[in-house]
Every structure is written in C-alpha cells, then in structure tokens.
Amino acid sequence: MRTALVTGSLIVTALLPHGQPPLPDRLADTGGGSQLITAVAAAPGSTTGRVVWWERLAGHWFEKGSTEARFGSKGLTDGATRVQGTNTTPTGLYALPYAFGIRRAPAGTKYTYRPVTRNSWWCQDIASASYNRWVEPLPADCAAGESEHLVTYARQYAHGMVIAYNYDQPVRGRGAGIFLHVNGKGATAGCVSVPLEAMRAILRWADPVRKPHIAIGTESGDLAITRY
C-alpha cells in the first residue's frame, strides 16, 4: 500500500512492496537537489499516470504529495529522439527554470513567477532565433501559427512551470513548449498536466534553492523512469 496524498507539513513515507526503496532512490539521477517531481505512466502509449513530489531530508526521500496526471495524446517517447508535433510527452530528467501563470501565484510561492499577459507567446517556429523561448511581444521572425499565445489557454495556463526539455541548447524540430500545467479537457499535446489544486500545491512546495527537477517515464521497459 502507498500513501495517496500528503498535505500540510505532515511527512509520510511511501510504503512499497517487497521492501523497495522510494522511487527517487531507484533513479539513475535526481538532478542533484533535494526536491524532485516524478511523473510516471504505466506504458509508452498511456495518456494518464501519476505525479508525485518528493523531498530529501536527513539522507532519505519522503513523499510530500501526489495526484493523477495526464500526458500527451500519443503517449510518451524518448526525449532524446522526440519529434515536434507528435503530441508525445518527452521522457527524461529535466530542470524547472521558472513558473508562470495567467492567475496570480499562490501565496507562499518561492519560484520566479512570470505573469502571462496579452503579449506573452511561446515561440515554436523552428526558423526563429527565439525557438523554444517565451517572447513578449511575438518577434517578426516567429510565425504566430507556429507558436502558442499563452493567454488563450485560460484553464491550462492558470498556473504552470517550464520543463527545461530541449531548452538550454535547443535542437530545432525536437520540440518546444513543454510544461507542467493545469489539466485541460483531456490529454495534452506533450506536456504533463495535473488538477488545479495539485498545481497550486506544487507551486507552494517548490523551492528553487533546493533545485527541484522533474523525472518523466514509464513504470518499466525502454522508457522506464529509473533509466533517468
């Protein structure tokens, strides 16, 4: 049996079968910080799964909260070989550079929180110098039809965090605009999404000083989260 949800200041460890250590201890890498988000789907073709946020205290990982999650409408794929426009969620381990939202940041948010305005876009045009970047306003070399006008996604981008997939040195055509955000009506176009209150809880919990990362993968197989 596992704890399904942890709230407030209570710290509860997950009870794992057969004495398995907590999931972060089974990953190849956790990013070097003391906070971690895991996003796990049952199989590559799954569009749903679970997000858990963890803290490392006194040398041990503790589960702080968990929630249902949604993935790309075409499931998950290896982030290193993903192709833009495939509606797949990239697997791997990624930093979380900053948060953003149409709504105000929840009280207690420590992350840099960028407000979405009418001029806020995410450029996904592979021909643009601003590929896979937030831009205000939309630059002339970035086609609107190849970009996201963030303010138009009122539900999904009420709150979000940038997932640094293909971000530091973007490979054109690998994919752009991968976020952890609030659920829409169904599966995503490649992001990871969670219910509104869970997203708000994550923002109140996340501390940039503790260098949180997100690990995305499947329970087992070629895309197993434990590879990352």
C-alpha positions as CSV (number, residue, x, y, z in Angstrom):
1,M,0.0,0.0,0.0
2,R,1.2,3.5,-0.7
3,T,0.1,6.9,0.6
4,A,-2.1,8.6,-1.9
5,L,-1.8,12.2,-0.8
6,V,0.3,14.1,1.7
7,T,-0.7,17.6,2.7
8,G,0.3,20.4,5.0
9,S,3.5,19.8,7.0
10,L,3.0,16.1,7.6
11,I,5.7,13.9,6.2
12,V,4.8,10.4,5.3
13,T,7.0,7.8,3.6
14,A,5.5,5.6,0.8
15,L,5.0,2.0,1.8
16,L,6.5,0.0,-1.0
17,P,6.1,-3.7,-1.7
18,H,9.0,-6.1,-1.0
19,G,11.0,-3.5,0.8
20,Q,11.7,-1.4,-2.3
21,P,13.3,1.9,-1.6
22,P,11.4,5.1,-2.6
23,L,11.3,5.8,-6.3
24,P,13.9,8.6,-6.3
25,D,16.5,6.2,-4.8
26,R,15.9,3.9,-7.8
27,L,16.5,6.6,-10.4
28,A,19.9,6.9,-12.2
29,D,19.9,10.7,-11.4
30,T,17.7,13.1,-9.5
31,G,19.3,16.3,-10.6
32,G,21.5,16.9,-7.5
33,G,18.8,18.8,-5.5
34,S,16.7,17.8,-2.5
35,Q,13.3,18.2,-4.3
36,L,12.0,16.0,-7.1
37,I,8.8,15.5,-9.1
38,T,8.2,12.1,-10.7
39,A,5.7,11.7,-13.5
40,V,5.0,8.1,-14.2
41,A,2.8,6.4,-16.8
42,A,2.0,2.7,-17.0
43,A,3.3,2.3,-20.6
44,P,4.5,4.3,-23.6
45,G,1.0,4.6,-25.0
46,S,-0.6,5.7,-21.8
47,T,-2.2,9.2,-21.6
48,T,-2.6,9.1,-17.8
49,G,-0.5,8.3,-14.8
50,R,0.7,9.8,-11.6
51,V,2.7,12.8,-10.4
52,V,4.5,12.6,-7.0
53,W,6.5,15.3,-5.4
54,W,9.4,14.3,-3.1
55,E,11.8,15.9,-0.6
56,R,15.1,14.6,0.6
57,L,15.6,15.1,4.3
58,A,18.4,13.7,6.5
59,G,19.6,11.5,3.7
60,H,16.2,10.0,2.9
61,W,13.4,10.7,0.3
62,F,9.9,11.4,1.6
63,E,6.7,11.6,-0.5
64,K,5.1,15.0,0.1
65,G,2.1,14.8,-2.2
66,S,0.7,13.0,-5.2
67,T,-2.0,13.4,-7.8
68,E,-3.4,12.0,-11.0
69,A,-1.6,13.2,-14.1
70,R,-2.2,13.4,-17.9
71,F,0.4,13.0,-20.7
72,G,0.4,13.6,-24.4
73,S,-2.4,12.3,-26.5
74,K,0.0,9.9,-28.3
75,G,1.7,8.8,-25.0
76,L,5.3,9.1,-24.1
77,T,8.5,8.9,-26.2
78,D,12.3,9.2,-25.5
79,G,13.1,12.9,-25.1
80,A,16.4,12.4,-26.9
81,T,14.7,11.4,-30.2
82,R,11.3,13.1,-29.9
83,V,9.9,14.9,-33.0
84,Q,8.0,18.2,-32.7
85,G,4.3,18.0,-33.4
86,T,3.9,14.3,-32.4
87,N,1.8,15.0,-29.3
88,T,4.1,12.9,-27.2
89,T,5.5,13.7,-23.8
90,P,9.3,13.5,-23.7
91,T,10.8,11.1,-21.1
92,G,13.9,12.1,-19.2
93,L,15.1,14.2,-16.3
94,Y,14.7,18.0,-16.6
95,A,15.2,21.2,-14.6
96,L,12.3,23.5,-13.8
97,P,13.7,27.0,-14.6
98,Y,10.7,29.1,-13.6
99,A,6.9,29.2,-13.0
100,F,4.2,31.2,-14.8
101,G,0.5,31.8,-14.9
102,I,-2.5,33.7,-16.0
103,R,-3.6,33.8,-12.4
104,R,-1.6,35.2,-9.5
105,A,1.0,32.9,-7.9
106,P,-0.4,31.0,-4.9
107,A,0.6,32.6,-1.5
108,G,3.9,31.2,-0.4
109,T,5.3,30.6,-3.9
110,K,9.1,30.9,-3.8
111,Y,9.8,30.3,-7.5
112,T,10.3,33.1,-10.0
113,Y,6.7,33.5,-11.3
114,R,6.2,35.2,-14.7
115,P,2.7,36.6,-15.3
116,V,1.1,35.8,-18.6
117,T,-0.1,39.0,-20.4
118,R,-1.7,39.6,-23.8
119,N,1.8,39.9,-25.3
120,S,3.0,36.6,-23.9
121,W,3.9,33.9,-26.5
122,W,5.9,30.7,-26.6
123,C,7.8,30.6,-29.9
124,Q,7.8,27.1,-31.5
125,D,8.8,28.2,-35.0
126,I,11.9,26.2,-35.9
127,A,13.1,29.0,-38.2
128,S,13.1,31.6,-35.4
129,A,16.0,32.8,-33.3
130,S,13.6,32.6,-30.4
131,Y,12.8,28.9,-30.9
132,N,11.6,27.3,-27.6
133,R,11.5,30.6,-25.7
134,W,9.0,32.9,-24.0
135,V,8.7,36.1,-26.1
136,E,7.0,39.4,-25.5
137,P,5.8,40.5,-28.0
138,L,5.9,37.9,-30.8
139,P,9.0,38.7,-32.9
140,A,8.8,39.2,-36.6
141,D,10.7,36.0,-37.3
142,C,8.4,33.8,-35.3
143,A,5.2,32.9,-37.0
144,A,2.0,33.1,-34.9
145,G,0.7,29.9,-36.4
146,E,3.8,28.1,-35.2
147,S,3.6,29.5,-31.6
148,E,1.4,29.4,-28.5
149,H,-0.4,32.6,-27.5
150,L,-0.3,31.7,-23.8
151,V,-3.2,33.9,-22.6
152,T,-5.6,31.9,-24.8
153,Y,-5.2,28.8,-22.7
154,A,-7.1,30.2,-19.7
155,R,-7.6,26.8,-18.0
156,Q,-4.3,25.1,-18.7
157,Y,-2.0,28.1,-18.1
158,A,-3.7,29.3,-14.9
159,H,-0.5,28.1,-13.4
160,G,2.5,26.2,-14.8
161,M,6.2,25.5,-14.6
162,V,8.5,25.4,-17.5
163,I,10.1,22.0,-18.1
164,A,13.6,22.5,-19.5
165,Y,13.2,20.0,-22.3
166,N,15.2,20.9,-25.3
167,Y,15.8,24.2,-23.6
168,D,19.5,25.0,-22.8
169,Q,20.7,24.3,-26.4
170,P,17.5,23.8,-28.4
171,V,17.6,21.3,-31.3
172,R,15.3,22.6,-33.9
173,G,12.4,20.2,-34.6
174,R,13.0,18.3,-31.3
175,G,10.1,20.1,-29.7
176,A,9.2,23.3,-27.8
177,G,6.8,24.5,-25.1
178,I,6.8,21.5,-22.7
179,F,5.3,22.5,-19.3
180,L,3.9,21.1,-16.1
181,H,0.5,22.8,-16.1
182,V,-3.2,22.6,-15.1
183,N,-5.4,20.0,-16.7
184,G,-7.4,20.9,-19.8
185,K,-10.3,18.8,-21.2
186,G,-8.2,15.7,-21.9
187,A,-4.7,14.5,-22.8
188,T,-2.1,17.1,-23.6
189,A,-0.1,18.0,-26.7
190,G,3.1,16.7,-25.0
191,C,3.1,18.4,-21.6
192,V,2.4,16.9,-18.2
193,S,-0.8,18.2,-16.6
194,V,-2.4,17.9,-13.1
195,P,-5.5,19.2,-11.4
196,L,-5.6,22.9,-10.5
197,E,-5.3,22.4,-6.7
198,A,-2.4,20.0,-7.2
199,M,-0.6,22.5,-9.4
200,R,-1.1,25.2,-6.7
201,A,0.2,22.8,-4.0
202,I,3.3,22.1,-6.1
203,L,4.0,25.8,-6.5
204,R,3.7,26.4,-2.8
205,W,6.0,23.5,-2.1
206,A,8.7,24.0,-4.8
207,D,11.8,25.9,-3.6
208,P,14.4,26.9,-6.2
209,V,17.2,26.8,-3.6
210,R,16.6,23.1,-3.4
211,K,17.0,22.7,-7.2
212,P,13.8,20.7,-8.0
213,H,13.8,18.6,-11.2
214,I,11.1,16.5,-12.9
215,A,11.7,12.9,-14.0
216,I,9.3,11.6,-16.6
217,G,9.0,8.0,-17.7
218,T,7.1,4.7,-17.6
219,E,6.9,2.1,-14.9
220,S,9.2,-0.3,-16.8
221,G,10.6,-1.0,-20.3
222,D,12.6,1.1,-22.6
223,L,11.2,4.3,-21.2
224,A,11.4,3.3,-17.6
225,I,11.7,6.3,-15.3
226,T,14.5,4.5,-13.4
227,R,16.7,5.0,-16.5
228,Y,16.9,8.7,-15.9
